[in-house]
Amino acid sequence: MPFMSIDDPEFWNNCPKGLELISKSMKGTGGGVAYFVMGEAKDNAPTVVALRMAPNWVLPRHAHDCYRFEVVVQGTLDVGERVLKVGDVMVSKPNIFYGPHVAGPDGCTTFEIFSNHAASHEAILDLAGNTVKFDVSKPGDFSRMMEAQRAIRTPTA
């Protein structure tokens, strides 16, 4: 049985084939992402995603097509109604939007448990009243989602 620590640099290199774009997108942000599939990805097994967010990093409002459970393991996370600290959890049902979430001044690390693997890399965004699903394992969808997130973050004059 392998043992890993979130303090080990190789922890943050744990990424299933096909999801390298997600991992690469976090390079240089002060954050990181690691995937732990609880079975075979081809079987759409439950998946744990460790997400390390840099200080004040903003996770845009989005949803996933699955049940999910997320626990804060380092730092704090402002979720709007309150600031979550180590040990606090969030739970959501499929297609329920959440966010934006803002990492605290020292950053934040969470472990997010998805009830199926596909939903761990498929995000649903609300773009001007239209819900759009992006599969970030696909280069085209990944680029489109990043562009959409930039547009959401950048107000128009």
BAFI-3210 file (N, C-alpha, C; in Angstrom, 3 decimals, decimal comma, padded with zeros to 6 digits):
// residues 157
n [1|2|3|4|5|6|7|8|9|10|11|12|13|14|15|16|17|18|19|20|21|22|23|24|25|26|27|28|29|30|31|32|33|34|35|36|37|38|39|40|41|42|43|44|45|46|47|48|49|50|51|52|53|54|55|56|57|58|59|60|61|62|63|64|65|66|67|68|69|70|71|72|73|74|75|76|77|78|79|80|81|82|83|84|85|86|87|88|89|90|91|92|93|94|95|96|97|98|99|100|101|102|103|104|105|106|107|108|109|110|111|112|113|114|115|116|117|118|119|120|121|122|123|124|125|126|127|128|129|130|131|132|133|134|135|136|137|138|139|140|141|142|143|144|145|146|147|148|149|150|151|152|153|154|155|156|157]
n.u [000,852|000,730|001,962|001,342|002,069|000,643|002,590|004,647|006,322|005,842|003,290|001,548|001,751|000,151|-001,924|-004,448|-004,141|-004,928|-005,903|-003,982|-003,909|-005,340|-003,753|-001,390|-002,382|-002,409|000,182|002,574|000,729|000,825|-000,715|-002,148|-003,150|-004,342|-005,238|-007,140|-008,316|-010,855|-010,841|-011,290|-010,889|-012,241|-014,516|-015,978|-015,508|-015,774|-014,042|-011,334|-010,312|-007,594|-007,191|-005,165|-005,130|-003,854|-003,105|-005,949|-007,026|-009,525|-012,232|-014,411|-018,050|-019,784|-020,947|-021,357|-022,137|-022,916|-022,956|-021,160|-018,586|-016,734|-013,832|-012,052|-008,615|-006,333|-005,665|-008,060|-011,378|-013,423|-016,756|-018,845|-021,374|-020,050|-016,802|-014,876|-012,924|-010,108|-011,169|-013,850|-016,728|-018,255|-021,187|-022,805|-025,510|-026,138|-025,725|-026,112|-025,326|-022,405|-020,292|-018,958|-015,866|-013,370|-010,018|-008,342|-006,117|-003,798|-003,973|-005,579|-006,329|-008,206|-009,946|-011,816|-014,502|-015,860|-018,804|-018,619|-016,163|-016,155|-017,478|-015,571|-013,916|-015,532|-017,089|-019,824|-020,865|-022,522|-023,328|-024,214|-026,915|-027,205|-026,569|-023,555|-021,703|-018,412|-015,859|-012,962|-010,935|-010,651|-008,870|-010,006|-012,405|-011,267|-009,784|-011,891|-013,374|-011,535|-011,340|-013,998|-014,126|-012,282|-013,683|-015,874|-014,636|-013,651|-014,983|-017,111|-016,893]
n.v [-001,173|002,107|005,027|008,450|011,931|015,176|016,993|015,985|016,444|014,658|013,748|015,550|014,937|012,887|011,729|010,631|009,121|011,169|013,313|015,182|017,854|019,301|019,078|020,316|022,891|023,981|024,420|026,783|028,413|028,349|026,486|023,142|019,902|016,640|013,331|010,544|007,641|005,517|002,727|001,513|003,868|003,533|002,260|004,236|004,908|005,997|009,021|010,731|014,012|015,940|019,252|021,972|025,276|028,458|031,358|033,451|032,536|032,100|030,010|029,528|029,820|026,808|023,489|019,911|016,793|014,849|013,314|014,914|015,283|017,328|018,136|020,381|020,445|021,912|025,320|027,928|028,483|030,666|030,498|032,096|032,124|031,559|031,065|028,352|026,059|023,935|020,615|021,175|020,584|020,295|019,469|018,306|017,814|016,234|018,479|020,852|024,130|025,723|028,070|031,361|030,254|031,288|031,020|031,259|033,688|032,248|030,313|027,219|023,790|021,133|017,986|016,438|014,395|012,593|011,044|009,694|009,033|010,452|012,885|014,148|015,436|016,855|019,845|021,985|025,015|028,132|030,157|033,189|032,557|030,191|026,774|025,065|022,219|021,219|019,075|018,680|016,968|016,919|018,625|020,802|021,429|022,044|024,386|026,066|026,208|027,462|029,925|030,791|031,005|033,048|035,124|035,288|036,164|038,609|041,649|043,394|046,611]
n.w [000,000|-000,975|000,643|000,963|001,147|001,254|001,271|-000,205|-003,242|-005,419|-004,917|-006,094|-008,740|-009,409|-011,694|-013,805|-017,063|-019,790|-018,383|-018,153|-019,018|-017,112|-014,843|-015,826|-016,206|-013,707|-013,043|-012,097|-010,869|-008,203|-007,138|-007,210|-008,504|-007,888|-008,755|-007,659|-008,492|-007,552|-008,323|-011,595|-014,154|-016,556|-015,733|-014,641|-011,962|-008,494|-007,599|-006,088|-005,768|-005,113|-004,420|-004,562|-003,781|-004,496|-002,412|-002,161|-004,540|-007,000|-007,430|-009,917|-010,110|-010,509|-011,476|-011,020|-012,577|-010,576|-007,306|-004,677|-002,242|-000,201|001,600|003,654|004,026|004,496|005,300|004,525|003,157|001,533|001,129|000,601|002,242|004,556|006,096|005,493|007,420|008,304|008,309|007,917|005,821|002,533|000,778|-002,115|-004,404|-007,624|-010,391|-008,971|-008,555|-007,262|-005,560|-006,457|-004,975|-002,715|-002,023|001,114|002,773|003,193|001,314|000,226|000,644|-000,569|-000,399|-002,718|-003,217|-005,740|-006,959|-009,322|-011,869|-014,359|-013,825|-012,329|-014,029|-015,647|-015,910|-015,218|-016,347|-015,798|-018,219|-018,943|-018,375|-019,762|-019,426|-019,707|-020,437|-019,877|-020,833|-019,484|-020,109|-022,742|-025,190|-026,732|-025,329|-022,880|-023,449|-024,260|-021,860|-020,134|-021,406|-021,132|-018,346|-017,897|-019,099|-017,398|-015,070|-015,840|-015,869|-018,179|-019,695]
ca.u [000,000|001,551|001,628|001,724|001,788|000,420|003,829|005,578|006,095|005,302|001,854|000,826|001,919|-000,752|-002,934|-004,747|-003,924|-006,027|-006,231|-002,748|-004,168|-005,776|-002,552|-000,509|-002,976|-002,153|001,611|002,846|-000,323|000,980|-001,654|-001,918|-004,276|-003,969|-006,406|-007,069|-009,499|-011,136|-011,189|-010,845|-011,538|-013,160|-015,750|-016,560|-015,401|-015,650|-012,717|-010,964|-009,450|-006,954|-007,047|-004,416|-005,380|-002,965|-003,819|-006,938|-007,402|-010,981|-012,828|-015,676|-019,312|-019,959|-021,633|-020,933|-023,255|-022,755|-022,874|-019,781|-018,301|-015,442|-013,347|-010,890|-007,540|-005,361|-006,078|-009,472|-012,070|-014,608|-017,785|-019,950|-022,149|-019,140|-015,434|-014,612|-011,582|-009,702|-012,160|-015,194|-017,091|-019,329|-021,839|-023,765|-026,181|-025,849|-026,194|-026,349|-024,221|-021,780|-019,222|-017,511|-015,163|-012,103|-009,045|-007,948|-004,829|-002,728|-004,344|-006,502|-006,283|-009,394|-010,118|-013,177|-014,862|-016,917|-019,428|-018,175|-014,934|-016,413|-017,834|-014,388|-013,260|-016,566|-017,658|-020,966|-020,834|-023,681|-022,827|-025,296|-028,195|-027,140|-025,636|-022,677|-020,818|-017,079|-015,051|-011,625|-009,961|-010,573|-008,181|-010,912|-013,273|-010,441|-009,508|-013,146|-013,743|-010,618|-011,760|-015,262|-013,838|-011,663|-014,751|-016,671|-013,828|-013,317|-016,209|-017,069|-017,185]
ca.v [000,000|003,321|006,123|009,713|013,143|016,333|017,761|015,372|016,974|013,644|013,623|016,415|014,418|011,752|012,174|009,587|009,417|011,928|014,502|015,954|019,285|019,889|019,172|021,329|024,220|024,460|024,751|028,218|029,167|028,163|025,442|021,833|018,976|015,229|012,464|009,195|006,925|004,423|001,615|001,754|005,034|003,059|001,839|005,443|004,711|007,212|009,626|011,768|015,033|016,863|020,547|022,963|026,610|029,511|032,401|034,299|031,935|032,047|028,886|030,083|029,112|025,692|022,307|018,622|015,865|013,729|013,683|015,184|015,574|018,002|018,466|021,270|019,796|022,951|026,676|028,307|028,691|031,514|029,943|033,058|032,181|031,387|030,686|026,990|025,823|022,529|019,685|021,523|019,883|020,748|018,342|018,771|016,843|016,479|019,661|021,983|025,068|026,261|029,032|031,205|030,028|032,026|030,509|032,230|034,371|031,240|029,282|026,194|022,476|020,321|016,682|016,416|013,028|012,561|009,719|009,013|009,598|011,423|014,181|014,781|016,258|017,554|020,949|022,657|026,446|028,938|031,240|034,103|031,860|028,905|025,842|024,438|021,225|021,140|017,919|019,259|015,994|017,164|019,917|021,855|021,814|022,668|025,763|026,829|026,459|028,463|031,188|031,169|031,418|034,376|036,072|035,445|036,914|039,935|042,401|044,240|048,022]
ca.w [000,000|-000,979|001,543|000,354|001,901|000,394|001,282|-001,151|-004,600|-006,328|-004,660|-007,017|-010,101|-009,574|-012,650|-014,797|-018,482|-020,390|-017,592|-017,996|-019,229|-015,844|-014,015|-016,407|-016,056|-012,356|-012,916|-012,089|-010,182|-006,766|-006,753|-007,792|-008,510|-007,945|-008,917|-007,108|-008,974|-006,630|-009,202|-012,967|-014,762|-017,612|-015,063|-014,067|-010,519|-007,682|-007,721|-005,135|-006,353|-004,176|-005,090|-003,792|-004,332|-004,013|-001,671|-002,847|-005,823|-007,149|-008,153|-010,405|-009,877|-011,434|-010,949|-011,570|-012,780|-009,652|-005,899|-004,286|-000,843|-000,202|002,937|003,711|004,777|004,834|004,992|004,638|001,895|001,650|000,246|000,512|003,480|005,690|005,765|005,951|007,940|008,289|008,847|007,454|004,595|001,648|000,118|-003,117|-005,266|-009,048|-011,108|-008,078|-008,702|-006,061|-005,840|-006,454|-003,723|-002,701|-001,065|002,120|002,602|003,209|000,351|000,711|000,004|-000,294|-001,041|-003,260|-003,584|-006,756|-007,014|-010,544|-012,422|-015,442|-013,257|-011,738|-015,051|-016,410|-015,138|-015,830|-016,052|-016,163|-019,064|-019,320|-018,310|-020,456|-018,795|-020,690|-019,834|-020,462|-020,447|-019,550|-020,605|-024,183|-025,378|-027,202|-024,215|-021,858|-023,893|-024,226|-020,479|-019,597|-022,012|-020,501|-016,973|-017,970|-019,419|-016,186|-014,103|-016,360|-016,191|-019,385|-019,381]
c.u [000,899|001,028|002,145|001,363|001,560|001,647|004,880|005,302|005,475|003,803|001,062|001,017|000,998|-001,938|-003,193|-004,467|-005,159|-006,386|-005,018|-002,955|-004,564|-004,565|-001,615|-001,059|-002,691|-000,693|001,782|001,790|-000,119|000,045|-001,279|-003,167|-003,731|-005,248|-006,142|-008,373|-009,669|-011,655|-010,609|-011,615|-012,563|-014,500|-016,487|-016,610|-015,394|-014,203|-012,536|-010,017|-008,918|-006,707|-006,344|-004,564|-004,444|-003,771|-004,698|-007,349|-008,916|-011,380|-014,205|-016,894|-019,472|-020,703|-021,011|-022,153|-023,069|-022,910|-021,408|-019,720|-016,903|-015,068|-012,100|-009,834|-006,408|-005,958|-007,556|-010,040|-013,338|-015,626|-019,015|-020,683|-021,266|-017,742|-015,192|-013,162|-011,296|-010,742|-013,583|-015,456|-018,186|-019,893|-022,782|-024,309|-025,832|-026,492|-026,568|-025,122|-023,709|-020,642|-019,813|-016,979|-013,804|-011,208|-008,622|-006,563|-003,625|-002,984|-005,289|-006,259|-007,527|-009,246|-011,588|-013,459|-016,064|-017,495|-019,133|-017,006|-015,202|-016,684|-016,639|-013,647|-014,263|-017,200|-018,794|-020,917|-022,133|-023,146|-024,006|-026,647|-028,252|-026,146|-024,879|-021,752|-019,512|-016,395|-013,595|-010,544|-009,774|-009,967|-009,102|-011,819|-012,482|-010,184|-010,762|-013,553|-012,839|-010,981|-013,049|-015,025|-013,176|-012,726|-015,622|-015,945|-013,571|-014,600|-016,031|-017,458|-018,421]
c.v [001,238|004,344|007,400|010,851|014,281|017,244|017,197|015,914|015,943|013,389|014,355|016,015|013,244|012,176|011,063|010,070|010,114|013,192|015,399|017,459|019,982|020,104|020,267|022,737|024,820|024,853|026,261|029,052|029,164|027,101|024,118|021,000|017,557|014,402|011,083|008,491|005,686|003,196|001,925|002,933|004,602|002,604|003,011|005,370|006,038|007,712|010,707|012,725|015,903|018,151|021,511|024,306|027,615|030,535|033,256|033,782|031,786|030,851|029,362|029,207|028,033|024,554|021,064|017,718|014,619|014,251|013,964|015,600|016,172|018,405|019,351|020,585|020,759|024,307|026,926|028,561|029,491|031,021|030,863|033,186|032,109|031,080|029,305|026,859|024,320|021,667|019,978|020,864|020,620|019,496|018,910|017,602|017,144|017,761|020,846|022,893|025,517|027,188|030,382|030,978|030,708|031,443|031,627|032,804|033,425|030,134|028,275|024,900|021,714|018,956|016,605|015,003|013,091|011,157|008,986|009,775|010,690|012,812|014,896|015,644|016,906|018,609|021,574|024,111|027,092|030,153|032,055|033,382|030,547|028,002|025,101|023,480|021,186|019,889|018,334|018,231|016,145|018,545|021,045|022,352|022,528|024,133|026,622|027,160|027,526|029,853|031,699|031,656|032,794|035,435|036,337|036,335|038,342|040,686|043,254|045,651|048,500]
c.w [000,000|000,037|000,908|001,293|000,914|000,372|000,333|-002,552|-005,546|-006,102|-005,734|-008,479|-010,373|-010,446|-013,659|-016,220|-019,036|-019,628|-017,363|-018,186|-017,935|-014,948|-014,520|-016,199|-014,685|-012,146|-012,978|-011,391|-008,674|-006,241|-007,372|-007,746|-008,622|-007,966|-008,329|-007,474|-008,106|-007,391|-010,567|-013,556|-015,808|-017,024|-014,418|-012,536|-009,762|-007,720|-006,659|-005,856|-005,221|-004,945|-004,149|-004,501|-003,685|-003,216|-002,590|-004,223|-005,875|-007,998|-008,608|-010,069|-010,945|-010,743|-011,574|-011,639|-011,906|-008,225|-005,588|-002,824|-000,825|001,219|002,836|004,572|005,146|004,489|005,232|003,248|002,148|000,632|000,157|001,830|004,717|005,184|006,363|006,378|007,900|008,998|008,420|006,105|003,824|000,987|-000,929|-003,919|-006,719|-009,558|-010,216|-008,149|-007,338|-006,475|-006,196|-005,044|-003,827|-001,616|-000,124|001,877|002,632|002,190|000,981|-000,069|000,418|-000,948|-001,427|-003,757|-004,517|-006,826|-008,313|-011,163|-013,468|-014,875|-012,627|-012,751|-016,005|-015,507|-015,927|-015,387|-016,500|-016,908|-019,577|-019,396|-019,054|-019,744|-019,888|-019,955|-020,615|-019,941|-020,602|-019,894|-022,109|-024,422|-025,815|-026,092|-023,132|-022,213|-023,821|-022,794|-019,866|-020,130|-021,356|-019,073|-016,939|-018,226|-018,190|-015,183|-014,536|-016,699|-017,429|-018,996|-020,080]
res [m|p|f|m|s|i|d|d|p|e|f|w|n|n|c|p|k|g|l|e|l|i|s|k|s|m|k|g|t|g|g|g|v|a|y|f|v|m|g|e|a|k|d|n|a|p|t|v|v|a|l|r|m|a|p|n|w|v|l|p|r|h|a|h|d|c|y|r|f|e|v|v|v|q|g|t|l|d|v|g|e|r|v|l|k|v|g|d|v|m|v|s|k|p|n|i|f|y|g|p|h|v|a|g|p|d|g|c|t|t|f|e|i|f|s|n|h|a|a|s|h|e|a|i|l|d|l|a|g|n|t|v|k|f|d|v|s|k|p|g|d|f|s|r|m|m|e|a|q|r|a|i|r|t|p|t|a]
***
